[in-house]
């Protein structure tokens, strides 16, 4: 028997696709505030957002005639037909947010447009409007959600602790502040201000406030354009790493999204700079024609798909590589902590340890610095600022001029070495090889810095670059025939991938023929890359091409080249004389990236003269 569901049941089911936890409500409401042209947005939560969520903005407001309609499913001012998706610039468009929130919580909306004498107040519970009346109110909108899932106890019990839910909202507010630095954001939880930005439009200012001085000082600018794709923002020097992907922040047309293509591109560029299980920090802004992507993949609008992933991958990789070009990427050692310990971030924002970040952020909000230009790496201790004003009540004015002003982050002047590639022709003529220690490391002085070189990593990188050039210059590598041919069964998706990238396999030396439906016969395998058992390398290569949408050269190939480079390189505990060191250094200096071996380990580390003098108490 087929039953026709009631409107109330339909609303609750639909709400479940959009609202699973408090952070979903905050995301929908703040996106509405941004779409309304707000220059200031305040978010307050209590009980992790389960007890209360209040979002106040100074945007355009909602007209009285639209107030009731706003709570109707699929009612939106941002689309009139499906064709509008091709030119969509707003963050919201599905028209499900307010109806979904009202279906699972007790809501109140207070809003007023610029030219209206009075505002409107709408009260809704469980999907039903209980009140819609005129009221005195400031320009803008305040939306309040109370007692989330009060009418669906089964879903409420699946919520995490108040601390975890609040941490998720805090993480989202940081991303909003980064995605729209021109908007002043304020975030309050249980009466305490955790985040407050000035809305100056300065991305680095927001990065400093959220992530602190270490990240701020490691930033490299990104500015790249190619065939309708514009990429800007910042990426950190490779010495600053995360243990998870939390530091990979990117926004597409102002949206907080997830994209397999963008993530793949970022990690491919950093693969040669970072060790395994390390991830970079970056804040990238990708602008592209809305017609070239699909934002309607999921009701939460958290994922975006592009019509041409390879185009996006290549553009992001080019942008990051361009940011690294001609930059000094040698890590400087702090003799108290070491560069690796000082700059590895191990946070997990999805567990309750995130509460430590909230406390850390509270300290940053309580702290500000003056705007004077500082000497390199000598940043004055910040002065405490006044506690930001509390979030305005719904009937209080919340215009931009009444938002608390947060002082700007300090203007840090970076050392010259940070801006210029130190290992280039002009400065390298000044270096002096002191000698070898432990028959593994070389000591080199340049200007007022001491450099330590790992001889194995240096030779490994030289070999790697040589192997890569040979690989790229070869139209078709020689293959080694196998008898009998190797039969491999493939899924339909793998068959399509193999057909699409057959030239990649042939370039390596594979000879592959169709062997019936869903099977192929491998008659030859690469000669130079021989060493994997049977079809292991073929399967790895196919998996890479499937996973990374044709990133070239494939990771499996590069890993094999790295393995060959390592085996062919000189090892530690091998004595070298000055002439041999000089020759190897000359070759190393010719590389575009001499800073890391193909496995991500550093080739060089630097100890400054001033750091040594501090340890010997010559300076304080």
N, C-alpha and C positions, 0 to 999 in steps of 0.2 A: 504494500500500500504506500503510495506517495503522498506525503503530507506537505502542505503549504505552510512555510514557516511564518511566524508573526513578525511584524516590523521590529519589535523589541529584540527578538532572538536574532534577526538578521543584523541589527545594529551592533549587538554584542559580539557576534562572530566577526563582522567586518572590523570592529575596533581591535580585536585580537591580532589582526594583521599589521596594524599601525602602532598600537600601544601595548607593549609587553612589560615596561618598567618606567619609572619616573623620568629617566633620561630621554625616552622617546617623546614624552610630553614637552619637555624643555626644548628639544630640538625643533619640534613643529612650531611652537609658539615663538621662539627666537627667530626662526626663518620668516615667519609672518611679520615680525617687527622689522627685520631687515628689508623685506619686500615693501614695507610701508614707508620706506625712506627715513627711518629713524637714525638719529645721530647719537642717541644715548639709550642704552637698554640695561635695565636692572633686573636681576633674577634672584629671588629669595626662596630658599627651601627650608623645611623643617622635617625632622624625622627621615632624612634621606630623600625627601620629596614625596614620601608616602602620606605623610600628614598634611603637608602644604607645599604648593608651588605657586609662586606669584611672579609674573613677568610684566614689567612696566616699561613702556617706551614713549617716545615723543614723536611718533610717526603721524601719518595722515589721518588715522582714525577710520571708523566705519560709519557710514551714513545711517540715520535712523531706519530708513526703509530696508536696509540690508542686515540689520542686527539679528532679526529672527531668522532670516534666510541663511545666515552664516553658519547656523547649527544644523542645516540640512545636508544630508550626504550628497557628495559630488556637486556641491555648489561652490563655485570659484569665480573670482574676478580676473583670473590670469589666463584662462583659455576660453575660447568660444567654439573651436572645432579642433579635430585631431591634427590638422595641418599646422596649428599654432605651435606644436611641439618642435617644429623645425626652426623656429625663430625664438624659442623660449629663453628669456633672460632672468626670470624670477626663480627663486629657490623652491617655492611651493607651486603646485598646479593641480593636484588631484582632487582638492575640495573635500578631503576626508578628515582632516585634523580635528577641527572643533567638534564635529559630530561624534568622532571616535572618543575624544576626551570626555565629552558630556555623557557618553554611554556608560562610562566606567568610573565616574567620580562626580562629586558635587561641584558645580562650576558657577563662576560669577564673571561677567564681562562688563566693564565700564569703559566707555569710549566716547570721543568727541572729535568731530572734524574741525578744521581751521575756522571756517566761517559760520559755524553753527553757534547759536546762543546757548543752547543746552546740550548736554550729552545724553547717552542712553545707558541704562543698566538692565542687563539680562541675567536671570538666574535660571539654571538648568540642573536637573538631577536625573540620572539614569536615562538620559536621552530625551527627557521631556522638559519643555520650557515652562517654568512656573511663574515667571514675571518678566515683563518687558515694558519699562517705564522710563520717563524722562528724569534727568538728574543733573545737578550742577557738577561739572567735571572739567579738568584741564585738557588741553589738546593732546591727543594721543590715545593710547589704549592700555588698560590694565586687565590682565586675565588671571583669575585665581582658580586653582584646582585643589580640592580638599578630599581627603579620605579615599585615596586611590583604591579601586577594586572593592569598595565597601559593599557592593551588590553582587560580587563574584568572589566569594571566599576561597574557592578552589584555586583561582589564579593568584590571589593575594599570598597564599602560603608558599608559592614558588619564588617570591621575591627574596633577594639576598638580605643581609643585615643592613640596617640603616647606614652604617659606615660605608659599606661597599656600594650601595646605591648612590649615596652622596658623592663618593669618589668618582663614580662614572659621570655624574653631572658636572663635577669640577673639571674633569678631563675634557668634556665636551665644551665647556665655557672657555677653556684655554684655546681650543681649536677655533672657536668662533672669534676670539680676540685676534688670533693669527690670521684667519681668513679675511677679516675685515678690520684692519688696523685703523681705518678712518672713523670707526664707531667707538664710542666710549662704553665699555662694558663693566658692569659691577656684579659681583657674585657674593651672596651672603648665605651662610648656612648656620642655622640655629643661633641667629643673632650676631654672628661674627663675620666680618668682611674677609673673604679669602682671595679675591681678585679684584683689581681696579685698574683700568687702563684709561689713558687720557684721550684716545681718539685722535691723535696727531697725524696718523697715517704713516708714521715711521715704523717699519717692520722690525728693525733692529731694536727699537725701544721696547716693543712688545716681547721680543725674544729675551732681552735682558731681564725684564720683569718676571717672566715665567720660568726661564731656565738658568738665569744667573750669569755671573761674570765669565766662568770658564767657557761656556758655549759661545757667549757673545764675542769673546776674544779669538775664537777659533773659526769665525765665519769667513767664507769666501763668497763674493757676489756672483750671482748667476743672471745673465742677461743674453737671451738668444732668440732669434726669430728665423723661421724657415717655412716657406710655402703656407702661410696662413696659420701657423702655430707659433705663439709667443710664450716663452718660458722665462720667468724672472724669479727673484727670491735669493736665498742663500743656502749654501751647503757648508758643512764643517770640514775642517782638515781631518784626514783619516786617523790622526792620533786620538780623536775624540769619538768613542764608539759606545754602542748600546749592546746589551746582551739579548735584546728582543727588538722587534720592529717598531717600538713605540716612537722612535726618533724620526721615522720616515713619514714626514708630514707633507701632504700635497693637496692642492685645491684646484678643481677644474671649473673654470668660469665662476669662481667664488663659492663653489659647493664643497662641503666636506664629504668626500667620497672615498670608496675603495676601488682600486683598479689593478687587476693582475698585470696589465701591460706596463703601467707606470712603475709598479713595484719591481717587476722584472728588470726594467731599464736601470733603475737606481742601483740595484744589487749587482747587476752585471758590471757597471762602471767601477763599483767599489770592490769587486771580487779580487782585483789585483793589488788592492791596498790593505785589505783586512784579512785577518785570519778566520778560520772556519768558526761559525756560530757567533760572529760579531757583525753588527749592523750599524749603518751610518746615521748621522743626524743631518736632516735637510728640511728646509721649508720652501716648497716650490709652488709657484702660481702659474698654472697652465691655462692659457686662453685660446679657444678654438671655436670655429663656427658651430653653433648649436646643431645645425643640420648634420654634422659629422659625428654625432654621438647620440646615444639613447640613454636618457635619465629615467625612463619609465620601466626599469627592470624589476623593481620591487616596490611595494607600497611605502617602505621606509625611505626610499630614495637614497639608500646608502651605497649603492653600487652603480657604476657607469660603464657602458660598453661603447667602444669606438667602431666606426665602420672600417677602419684600417689600423689594426693594432701595430703592425710593423712600422708604419709611418710615425706613430706616437713613440714607440720604443726608440727608434733611431733619433728622433728629435730630442728626447730627454737625455739619451746617452751623449749626444753631441753637445748639449747644453752643459752637462756636468764635466765632460772632458775639457770643454772650453774654459770652464771655471778653474780647472787645475793647471791649465797651460801656463808655463812660465812662472809658476808659484813655488816657493820653498815649502816642501812638505816633510822636512826633517824634524822629528819630534825632539823637543828640548827636555832634558832630564832635570827633574827637581830632586836634589840629592836627599831630601827628607822623605819623599813619597814615591818618586819614580813616575815617569810619564804614564805608564800603563795603569797604575793604580789610581792615579789622580783623575783620569779622564774616562774610566769605564763606568757606565751607568747600568745598574743591575735591577732597576725598579720593575715591578709588575703592577700595572695599573688595574688589573682585573681582580686582585685579591685585597685582603684587608690591610696589607702593608701599605696600600695607597694612602692610608691616613697620615703616614709620615710626610707625604708630599703636600697634603693639605696644611699640616703644621708648618712645613718649610715655606709654603706660599704665604701663609699668614705673616711670617717674619719678613718676607720680601715686601708685602704690601705696607707693613709698618715702617719700611725703610725707603729712603730716597737719597739722591746725591745731587750736588750742585752741578750746574751746566758748564763749569769751566773745563778747558782742555787740560788733560793730565799728561805727565811725562809717560813714556812707554812703560806699561805694566806697573805703574805706580798709581794706584787708584785710591783716593782718599776714603777713609772710613765714612760710610753714609750717615747722614743725620736722620733722626726720627721725625716723621711727619705727623700731623694731627690725624686722629682716627677719622676715617671717612664718615660722612653723614649717613644716617640710617636710610634705608630704602623708603621712598615717599609712600604714604598711605594712598589709597585710590583717589581720595578727593584732594590730595595735595598736588601742587604744581611739580612737574618733573621735566621741565624744559632743560635744554643743554646747559644753560648758564647756571643752573642750580645743582648740576652734578659735581661731585667733589673733583677738584683738579689734582692730578697726580704729577709730580715733577718728572722731568725727562731723565732717562738714564745718562750716565756720564759719557762724554765724547772721548773714547779711548783712542789714542794715537798709536797705531801699530808700529812695531819696529820695521826698519827697512827690509830686513831679511824676510819678513812675512809677505811683503808685497812683491819681491823680486826673486826669481829663481836663482838660488845661491850657486848651484852647480852649473854655471854657464861659463862660456869661454873667458870672459874678462876677470871675474873673481877667482876662477880656478887657477889662474897663473900665479896667484899669490899663496897658494896652499903649500905646506911643507910636511912631508912624511917624517914623523919622528921615529917610527919603528913598529915592531910587532910585539904583542904581549900574549902570553899563554899559547903562542904559536897558532892563534885563531883570530885575533883582532888586531887591527892596525890603528895607530894613533896618528891623527893628522891635525895640524893647527891651521886656521884660516882667520885672519884678522885677530879678534879677541875671543875666539871660540875654539874649543877642543872638540874634534869629531872622532868618534869611534866607529870603525867599519868592520862588519862581520865578513870575513873573506869568503866563506862558503856562500852566504846570501848574495854577495856581490857577483861572484862568478856564475852562480845559478841564474841570476837575472840577465846577465850577458848572454848566456846560452839560450835562455828562453826567448829573448828578443830575436836572436839569430834563427831559431827554429820557426818562430812565428812568421818571419819574413820569407823564409823558404817555403813554408806552407802556403802563404798568401800569393806568392809569385808562381806557384805551380798550377798549370791548367788541369793536369790529371796526373796523380801520383801513380807509380808502378804498384801493381797488386801482386799478391802471392796466391796462386791458384790452390784450391783445396779439392781433394778427390777422396770420397765422393762429395758433390756439392752439399752445402748445408741447407736443409729444409727448415723454414721458419713459418709458423702459423701466425697470422695477424688479424686483429679486429678490423671491422670496416673503417673505423677512425684512423687506425694505424696505416691501413692501405692507402687512404686518401693522403695522409701526411707523407708517406714514402713517395707517392707519385708526385706530390707537389715539390718535394725537396730532393728529388733523385739526383740533381746536379751536385748537391753537397756530398752525397755518398760516392758518386763517380769521381769527384775531385780528390777524394781521399784514397781511391784505389779499389773501391768495391765494384764488383760486377754482379748485378742482380737481375734475375729474370722471373717473370710470373710463373707460378707453378700450381696452376689451378685456382679455384675460388678461395680467397682468404689465405693463400700461401705463396711464398716466394722461395727461389733457390739462390743461395749466395755462392757463386762460382769462384770469387776471388775476394780476399780481404786485404786491407792496407799492409804493405810491406814495412814501411817505416814505423808504423804504429802497432806492429804485431806484438803481442804479449798478453792480451786478454784471453781468457778461456773461451774457446768456441765462439758462440754468437754474443758474448757479453758486451763487447764494444758496440756492435750493431744495435743491440737493444737499448743501451745507454744513450746512444746518439739519437735514436728514434724518440725515446722518452723526452730528451732535452728539447727536440724540435716541437713536440706536442705541447710540452709544458710552457715553453718560452716563446711560442709563436714565431719560430724561425729566426731567433737571435743568432747572429753570425759573427765570428765562428762559434759553433756550438760549445757549450760548457764541457762536454765529454772530451772533445778534441783538445781544448785548452788544458784540461787537467792532465791528459796524456803527455802533452808537450811539456808541462811543468814537471811531470815525473821523469821524463827523459833528461830535462835540464838539470834536475837535482842529482841524478845518477852520474852525469858527466862532469859535474862541478868538483872543484877541489874541496877537500874536507877541512874540518878543524884539525888542530894538532899537526899541521904541515908547515914547515919552516919556509919563509919567503925572504928574499933579499930585496933591497931597495929598488933595483931595476925592475924586478918582476912585479913589485907593487905598483911602481910608476906605470908600467905597461897596462896593467889591469885597470888602474884608475883612469887612464886615458880612454880606454874602451867604455868604461862605465859612464864617463861624462858625455859620451855621444848619444846616450839613450834619452828618450823623451821622459821616461819615468824610471830614474835610477833609485828611487826611494824605498821600494819594497820588493822582496822576492816574489815569485809567482804564487806563493802560498800565503802571502800577506805579512810575513815577518819583516821588520825594518832592516834595511841595509846599513843605514847610518843612524846614529843618535848624536845629540849635541849637548855639551855641557858648557855653559857660558863662563867667562872669566869672573864675572861678578858673583856667580853662584859658588865658585871655588873660593873666592875671597871671603865670602860670608862664612863658609865652613871653617876657614882658617882664622876667622875673627879679625881679618884686615878691615872689613867694613861691617857695619851693623845694620 
